[in-house]
Amino acid sequence: MSLAELENFLIARFDEQMAGAFDGVIRLSVDAQSLTFTIRDGQLTCNTQATPDVTFMFSDFDTAAGILSGQTDAIDAFMQGRFKADGYLMWAFAMMAFFRGESLPVHPIE
C-alpha cells in the first residue's frame, strides 16, 4: 500500500455520521511520508496544510490501514511499537469509528 492508496482507503471508508460534530486535524505518518486531513462537521478534507492536533505514526501502511479499519488491534500495535501518537491518543479510537473500524463497540467514544 502507498500513501495515495491509504488516502483512497480512508475516503472510501469515511462515515460522515460517526464523524458528526468532531473538529480536528489529524496527521498520519509512515516513514518519511505523511497525510494530513481535517474532519469538521462530518466532512473529510485530505491534504490540508493545517497544523495537526495529533500525529499518528505507523510502522508501515498495512498497519495504518489495519488499525483504522479495526482489523489490527491498536493496543497490541502500540505495545509492539508499530503505532505511536503525538497528541490526543484517545482520538485513535474516535478515528477508527470515523473509518468504520470493524472491532469497535457501537459507541466507542461515549
C-alpha positions as a Python dict, from the first residue, in 0.01 Angstrom:
ca = {
    (1, 'M'): (0, 0, 0),
    (2, 'S'): (117, 353, -76),
    (3, 'L'): (29, 692, 71),
    (4, 'A'): (-215, 757, -216),
    (5, 'E'): (-378, 417, -160),
    (6, 'L'): (-410, 491, 213),
    (7, 'E'): (-579, 822, 130),
    (8, 'N'): (-823, 649, -108),
    (9, 'F'): (-886, 381, 156),
    (10, 'L'): (-978, 649, 412),
    (11, 'I'): (-1202, 839, 171),
    (12, 'A'): (-1388, 520, 78),
    (13, 'R'): (-1443, 417, 441),
    (14, 'F'): (-1524, 759, 589),
    (15, 'D'): (-1851, 761, 784),
    (16, 'E'): (-1996, 1113, 797),
    (17, 'Q'): (-2249, 1023, 1067),
    (18, 'M'): (-1984, 887, 1304),
    (19, 'A'): (-1768, 1197, 1250),
    (20, 'G'): (-2067, 1414, 1344),
    (21, 'A'): (-1959, 1730, 1525),
    (22, 'F'): (-1591, 1629, 1555),
    (23, 'D'): (-1349, 1911, 1471),
    (24, 'G'): (-982, 1828, 1439),
    (25, 'V'): (-675, 1798, 1220),
    (26, 'I'): (-503, 1459, 1207),
    (27, 'R'): (-173, 1361, 1052),
    (28, 'L'): (-89, 1002, 966),
    (29, 'S'): (281, 936, 928),
    (30, 'V'): (451, 630, 778),
    (31, 'D'): (830, 653, 747),
    (32, 'A'): (902, 995, 592),
    (33, 'Q'): (559, 1023, 431),
    (34, 'S'): (253, 1181, 586),
    (35, 'L'): (-109, 1260, 513),
    (36, 'T'): (-280, 1544, 696),
    (37, 'F'): (-656, 1573, 694),
    (38, 'T'): (-928, 1772, 862),
    (39, 'I'): (-1254, 1633, 992),
    (40, 'R'): (-1506, 1906, 1057),
    (41, 'D'): (-1886, 1893, 1067),
    (42, 'G'): (-1894, 1541, 927),
    (43, 'Q'): (-1669, 1627, 632),
    (44, 'L'): (-1327, 1484, 549),
    (45, 'T'): (-1075, 1708, 373),
    (46, 'C'): (-744, 1543, 281),
    (47, 'N'): (-406, 1704, 223),
    (48, 'T'): (-471, 2011, 434),
    (49, 'Q'): (-192, 2247, 532),
    (50, 'A'): (-335, 2298, 881),
    (51, 'T'): (-128, 2224, 1189),
    (52, 'P'): (-230, 1880, 1321),
    (53, 'D'): (-384, 1839, 1663),
    (54, 'V'): (-246, 1485, 1670),
    (55, 'T'): (1, 1281, 1467),
    (56, 'F'): (-33, 904, 1448),
    (57, 'M'): (284, 725, 1343),
    (58, 'F'): (271, 377, 1193),
    (59, 'S'): (548, 130, 1116),
    (60, 'D'): (401, 63, 769),
    (61, 'F'): (94, 130, 554),
    (62, 'D'): (-61, -209, 624),
    (63, 'T'): (-51, -139, 998),
    (64, 'A'): (-214, 201, 940),
    (65, 'A'): (-494, 54, 728),
    (66, 'G'): (-535, -238, 969),
    (67, 'I'): (-573, -16, 1274),
    (68, 'L'): (-805, 231, 1104),
    (69, 'S'): (-1028, -46, 972),
    (70, 'G'): (-1025, -233, 1304),
    (71, 'Q'): (-859, -541, 1157),
    (72, 'T'): (-544, -481, 1362),
    (73, 'D'): (-567, -435, 1739),
    (74, 'A'): (-448, -80, 1815),
    (75, 'I'): (-338, -164, 2169),
    (76, 'D'): (-128, -460, 2051),
    (77, 'A'): (27, -248, 1774),
    (78, 'F'): (102, 28, 2026),
    (79, 'M'): (265, -217, 2269),
    (80, 'Q'): (472, -366, 1984),
    (81, 'G'): (595, -21, 1874),
    (82, 'R'): (414, -36, 1539),
    (83, 'F'): (182, 252, 1632),
    (84, 'K'): (262, 574, 1821),
    (85, 'A'): (88, 902, 1883),
    (86, 'D'): (194, 1259, 1941),
    (87, 'G'): (-108, 1444, 2074),
    (88, 'Y'): (-453, 1315, 2165),
    (89, 'L'): (-400, 938, 2180),
    (90, 'M'): (-769, 877, 2255),
    (91, 'W'): (-852, 1021, 1913),
    (92, 'A'): (-722, 694, 1769),
    (93, 'F'): (-1040, 522, 1882),
    (94, 'A'): (-1257, 804, 1751),
    (95, 'M'): (-1071, 786, 1420),
    (96, 'M'): (-1136, 412, 1399),
    (97, 'A'): (-1506, 488, 1433),
    (98, 'F'): (-1488, 752, 1159),
    (99, 'F'): (-1341, 492, 922),
    (100, 'R'): (-1579, 214, 1027),
    (101, 'G'): (-1340, 10, 1236),
    (102, 'E'): (-1478, -344, 1250),
    (103, 'S'): (-1362, -425, 1603),
    (104, 'L'): (-1510, -127, 1786),
    (105, 'P'): (-1817, -128, 2007),
    (106, 'V'): (-2122, 55, 1870),
    (107, 'H'): (-2040, 380, 2056),
    (108, 'P'): (-1661, 380, 2116),
    (109, 'I'): (-1620, 743, 2225),
    (110, 'E'): (-1909, 787, 2466),
}
